[in-house]
Amino acid sequence: MNDDTRVDRCEFCHLELVSEQQLIFENEDAMFLQLKDVDNKGKLLAGAGVIVPKQHRDTVFDLTETEWSAMYELLQRVKVFIDERFWPDGYNVGWNNGAVAGQHIHHVHLHILPRYKDETLAGKGIRYMFKEGRNQRGVN
């Protein structure tokens, strides 16, 4: 798929492609998006969302310094917003870069994942899948 086709089908470049997606905050260079069902406070990913640059960038390594700053500014606003509405006990915040790392939408997006102490995997962070033993290299 060429770059123009990928951008034409990008759900972060064209928010209307995902009807459940809603724009919560934005600044000149970035947006905070959530799916409409994250308001369900008993749901596992209650309050979760993504921060994306407005310009199509494939990975975090492609961001400009201005976009980094814009995303940082939104991250601070998002934390206050989620804290006031969902009262999480912690957060995972992170990027997936490339298909092998789990990036399924090829427009960089910073995951904001509120965590709750009543989750089955409470206390397990981003590195859990690497440390728990099932992820092995060279095994088919």
N, C-alpha and C positions, 0 to 999 in steps of 0.2 A: 504494500500500500504506500503510495507516495505521500509526502508531507502535507500537500494540500488536501488530499482526501482524508487523512487522519485528523487534521484540524477541522474540516467540515463535519466530522462525526464526533468530535470531542465534546463530551457532556459538560466540561468546565469552560469551554469556549462558547458553547451554545446551551445555556441553562435550560431552555425550553425542551431539550431532548429528554429530560427526566422530570416528569410532572410532579414527583414527590419532593424534588429538590427545592429548597428555599434559600434565598439570600438573606442573611441575618445582619451582617455588617459589611461595609466596604470602605476603602479609602481610594486614593487615586490609582494605586497600582496592585491592589490585592482585594480578595473577598473571603468572607467566612461563610460557608455553606453548611446546612444541615438538611437531613431528610425530615419530612413532616412528622414521622412517627417517633422521633427521638424525644418528644415531649412526654411520652409514657414513662412516668417516674419509676415504675417497677421493671422496666425493660432492661436487659443486660447492658445495652449501649446507650442508656438514657443520657442525653446531653451531648453525645458525640458529634463531631463534625470535622470539616477539613478547611484549611486555609490554602488558597490557591492564588498564584499571580494572575492578573487579568490577561497578560500576554501569554501565548502558548509557549511553554518551556517543557522539554521532555523530562528532565531530572533536576534535582537540587543543584547539581554542578553547573547547570546552564543559567541559573538566576543571576541577575545583575545585582550590584550593591544596593541600588535603589529598591529593588524588589525584596531583597533581604530585609531592609529597614521597614518597608511597608508591612511585610508579613510579621515582623517582630512587634510592630505597633498593634496590629490586630490580635496577636497572641495575648498581649496584656489585657486588652478589652474583653476577649473571649473568656479568659480565666475568671474575671469578675462576673461576667454574665452567667457562666455555668455555675460558679460557686453560689451565686444568689438564688438560682432557680433549682439546682439539683443537689447541692451539698455533698459533693463526692468526698471520698476519703483519700484520694490520691489521683494521679494522672499518669498515663503513658502518652508521650508526645513523640512522634517520629515520622520518618520518611521511609518509603520503600523505593528503591532505585533499580530499575531493570526487572525483567520478567522473573529471573531466578530469585530475586529478592522479594517477589510478591507484588510488584507494581503491575496492576492490571489496566489502569487508565494511564496512558502515556502523556499526561499533563501533570507536572509535579504538583503534589498535594501533601501538606503537612497534616497528619492525623492528630486530632485532639481527642483523646479517649479518657473520659472520666472513669475512675475505678471506685468500686464499692466494697466494703469489708465483708458483705454477705455473699460475694461471688464465690463460686467453686474454686476459681484460680486466684483468689485474693493472695497477694504476696508474691505472685509470679510476674516477673517483668519481661521486658523485651528479649532479654537473653535466655529466657527459660527454655525455648525450643532448642537452643544450642547446648545447654547444660544438662538437659534431662535424659539424654542418651539415645533417643530414637533417630535423631538426625545424624547420619553417618555419611562420610564421603566414600565414593567408589563402590557403593552397594547398589545393585540394580533393583 
